[in-house]
Amino acid sequence: MSVLRTPAGTVRWAGRDLGSWPVLVALAMLWLVFQAANPNFLSADNLVNLALQVAPLGVLTLGVVLVLLVGQIDLSTGAVSGLAAAVVAVGLSQQRWPGWLAVLVAIAVGAVVGAVYGWAFTRLGLPSFVLTLAGLLVTLGVQMRVLGTTGSLNLPFESWLVRFSQQAFLPDWLGYLLAAALTLTYPAIRLVERRRRAAAELPLEPGRDLAVRTALLAVATLLPTWYLQTNRGIGASVALFLLLVLVVDLLLRRTRWGRSVRAVGSNVGSAHRAGFAVRHVYVSAFVACSSLAALGGVMQAGRLAAANQGSGGSDTNLTVIAAAVIGGTSLFGGRGSAWSAPLGMLVVGTISSGLTLLNLDSAPRYIVTGLVLALAVTLDALGRRRAPATGR
């Protein structure tokens, strides 16, 4: 048997598309191991906490996915999130700005950073690795200046941002409604695709496969919704993260911009000859990445009700890049999906939460995460090596 990888970034085994199954199987195995080691791991309370912890970093990971899809990298996402956290903390606690204004300014700062990256990369030809590494250092310095001499600021507990990040949960009925809407949207989209392929006389997906996938999706959405609601339910920040994932997924799959992103990441020369606006695609990817990093930093500041010099620390960059790759996004560009962000962050968050419940320090977490990342990169490299043999 041979391991192959499809253009969409999913794994093939002996010619059969496995989609996200390898990541899901790995996640299930981790859950079983940690549950056997500590019966509290799969408790509703711990899973609610896990979801709340994953959401802010998941937003950062979503931005990293977009940059990786165009074949580039951003090493400053953690620093940008820390700067955004500092900006929103200063705006709320010192400048007394309205909450919405502080959040918008923080996200705008991230967008400006991404625009600078995009301009320097497309106009000056600077490598993204060195460019964003320099940006990381500059952003860290600006973050320290914004925080001032104290180096730490607390957000007002009565602010809507803190309440949203810590205490806001979806009503039960809304959680079920959203899960049902997601379940019904998938077959509707696939049926539209089926009609288009039939009109173009292209091969069609068997109806049985669609029915099985829809049933699995229903179980994967409704069952967790019910289980989490036996405790506090689905956090508003988690719902926001999943909504962003859904929007980005639709943009990547259903718009010219999404096709441009994949084309540029797969082969920039071919994309340029095909008429895609390559420079605009690069700039938009960097802007989206930094904007999402800033939003994730704002969410993290709200969850902790504080911002300090450790916000967006050095391991944040490594964590979100690892999560994007573990979730199925290729380091070589062109392959992956928006759903790589929640899947990858669930794996990384599971490792962290499980080892914490076992009262272990950070060393095993880094080791296990590194081994999982190495496995994901190995599968990706094998997929690229075998791609020519498949006619691609």
Residue pairs with C-beta under 8 A, 6 or more apart in sequence:
1 13
1 14
2 13
2 14
2 386
3 11
3 12
3 13
3 379
3 382
3 383
3 386
4 11
4 12
4 13
4 15
4 383
4 386
4 387
4 390
5 11
5 12
5 330
5 335
5 379
5 380
5 382
5 383
5 384
5 386
5 387
6 12
6 17
6 335
7 262
7 266
7 334
7 335
7 392
8 335
8 336
8 337
9 328
9 329
9 330
9 334
9 335
9 336
9 337
9 340
10 17
10 18
10 19
10 20
10 328
11 17
11 18
11 19
11 21
11 22
11 328
11 379
11 383
12 18
12 383
20 328
20 339
20 343
22 379
23 326
23 327
23 328
23 343
23 344
23 347
24 343
26 347
26 372
27 343
27 346
27 347
27 350
30 347
30 350
30 351
30 354
31 41
31 42
31 350
33 354
34 41
34 42
34 350
34 353
34 354
34 357
34 358
35 41
35 42
37 354
37 357
37 358
38 354
38 357
38 358
40 46
40 357
41 353
41 354
41 357
43 231
44 227
44 228
44 230
44 231
45 231
45 232
46 353
46 357
47 224
47 227
47 228
47 231
48 228
48 231
48 232
48 233
48 235
49 353
50 349
50 350
50 353
51 228
51 234
51 235
51 238
52 235
52 237
52 238
52 303
53 349
53 352
53 353
54 238
54 241
54 342
54 345
54 346
54 349
55 235
55 237
55 238
55 240
55 241
55 299
56 81
56 237
56 241
56 296
56 297
56 299
56 300
56 303
57 296
57 300
57 316
57 319
57 320
57 323
57 345
57 348
57 349
58 241
58 245
58 296
58 323
58 341
58 342
58 345
59 241
59 244
59 292
59 293
59 295
59 296
59 299
59 341
60 77
60 78
60 81
60 292
60 293
60 296
60 297
60 316
60 320
61 320
61 323
61 324
61 327
61 340
61 341
61 344
61 345
62 241
62 244
62 245
62 248
62 292
62 338
62 341
63 74
63 77
63 288
63 289
63 290
63 291
63 292
63 293
63 296
64 74
64 77
64 289
64 320
64 321
64 323
64 324
64 329
64 341
65 248
65 324
65 327
65 329
65 336
65 337
65 338
65 340
65 341
66 248
66 261
66 285
66 288
66 289
66 292
67 73
67 74
67 128
67 285
67 286
67 289
68 265
68 324
68 325
68 329
68 330
68 331
68 333
68 336
69 252
69 261
69 262
69 265
69 285
69 329
69 333
69 334
69 335
69 336
70 261
70 264
70 265
70 281
70 282
70 285
70 333
71 264
71 265
71 268
71 332
71 333
71 334
72 121
72 128
72 282
72 285
72 286
72 333
73 128
73 129
73 132
73 321
73 331
74 117
74 128
74 132
74 286
74 289
74 290
74 293
75 129
75 132
75 133
75 135
75 136
75 317
76 113
76 132
76 133
76 135
76 136
76 139
76 290
76 293
76 317
77 289
77 290
77 293
77 296
77 312
77 316
77 317
77 320
78 136
78 293
78 312
78 313
78 314
78 315
78 316
78 317
78 320
79 135
79 136
79 139
79 140
79 143
79 312
79 317
80 109
80 110
80 113
80 135
80 139
80 290
80 293
80 294
80 297
80 312
81 293
81 294
81 296
81 297
81 300
81 311
81 312
81 316
82 139
82 140
82 143
82 297
82 307
82 309
82 310
82 311
82 312
82 313
82 316
83 109
83 110
83 113
83 139
83 142
83 143
83 146
83 294
83 297
83 312
84 106
84 107
84 109
84 110
84 293
84 294
84 295
84 296
84 297
84 298
84 301
85 106
85 297
85 298
85 300
85 301
85 307
85 311
85 312
86 143
86 146
86 147
86 153
86 307
86 311
87 102
87 105
87 106
87 109
87 146
88 102
88 103
88 105
88 106
88 155
88 161
88 297
88 298
88 301
88 302
88 307
89 147
89 153
89 154
89 155
89 301
89 306
89 307
90 146
90 147
90 148
90 153
91 97
91 101
91 102
91 105
91 106
92 99
92 102
92 155
92 156
92 159
92 161
93 153
93 154
93 155
93 156
94 153
95 102
97 105
99 159
99 160
99 161
102 161
103 161
103 298
106 294
106 297
106 298
107 291
107 294
107 295
107 298
109 294
110 290
110 291
110 292
110 293
110 294
110 295
110 297
111 287
111 290
111 291
111 294
113 135
113 139
113 290
113 294
114 286
114 287
114 288
114 289
114 290
114 291
115 283
115 286
115 287
116 135
117 128
117 131
117 132
117 135
117 286
117 290
118 282
118 283
118 284
118 285
118 286
118 287
119 283
120 126
120 131
121 128
121 131
121 282
121 283
121 286
122 279
122 282
122 283
136 317
143 309
143 311
143 312
144 151
144 309
147 153
147 307
147 308
147 309
151 308
151 309
152 306
152 307
152 308
152 309
153 306
153 307
153 308
154 305
154 306
155 161
155 162
155 301
155 302
155 305
155 306
155 307
156 162
157 305
159 302
161 298
161 301
161 302
162 302
162 305
164 236
164 237
164 302
165 236
165 237
165 299
165 302
165 303
166 302
166 303
166 305
168 235
168 236
168 237
169 232
169 233
169 234
169 235
169 236
170 178
170 233
170 234
170 235
170 236
170 239
171 233
172 229
172 233
175 225
175 228
175 229
175 233
175 234
176 222
176 225
176 226
178 239
179 221
179 222
179 225
180 221
180 222
182 217
182 221
182 246
183 214
183 217
183 218
183 221
183 222
186 213
186 214
186 217
187 210
187 214
190 205
190 210
191 210
194 204
194 205
194 210
197 203
197 204
198 204
225 234
228 234
237 299
237 302
237 303
240 299
241 342
242 342
244 292
245 338
245 339
245 341
245 342
246 338
248 338
249 337
249 338
249 339
251 257
251 258
252 258
252 261
252 262
252 337
252 338
257 281
257 284
260 271
260 276
260 277
260 281
261 281
261 285
262 334
262 335
263 270
263 271
263 274
263 276
263 334
264 271
264 276
264 278
264 281
264 282
264 333
264 334
265 333
265 334
265 335
266 333
266 334
266 335
267 334
268 278
271 278
271 281
272 278
297 311
297 312
300 311
300 312
301 307
301 311
319 348
319 369
320 345
322 344
322 348
322 369
322 370
322 372
322 373
323 341
323 344
323 345
323 347
323 348
324 336
324 340
324 341
324 344
325 331
325 344
325 373
325 376
325 377
325 380
326 343
326 344
326 347
326 348
326 372
326 373
326 376
327 336
327 339
327 340
327 341
327 342
327 343
327 344
327 345
327 347
328 335
328 336
328 337
328 339
328 340
328 343
328 344
328 376
329 335
329 336
329 337
329 340
329 344
330 336
330 380
330 383
330 384
331 377
331 380
332 380
332 384
335 380
347 372
348 369
351 365
351 368
351 369
351 372
352 365
355 364
355 365
355 368
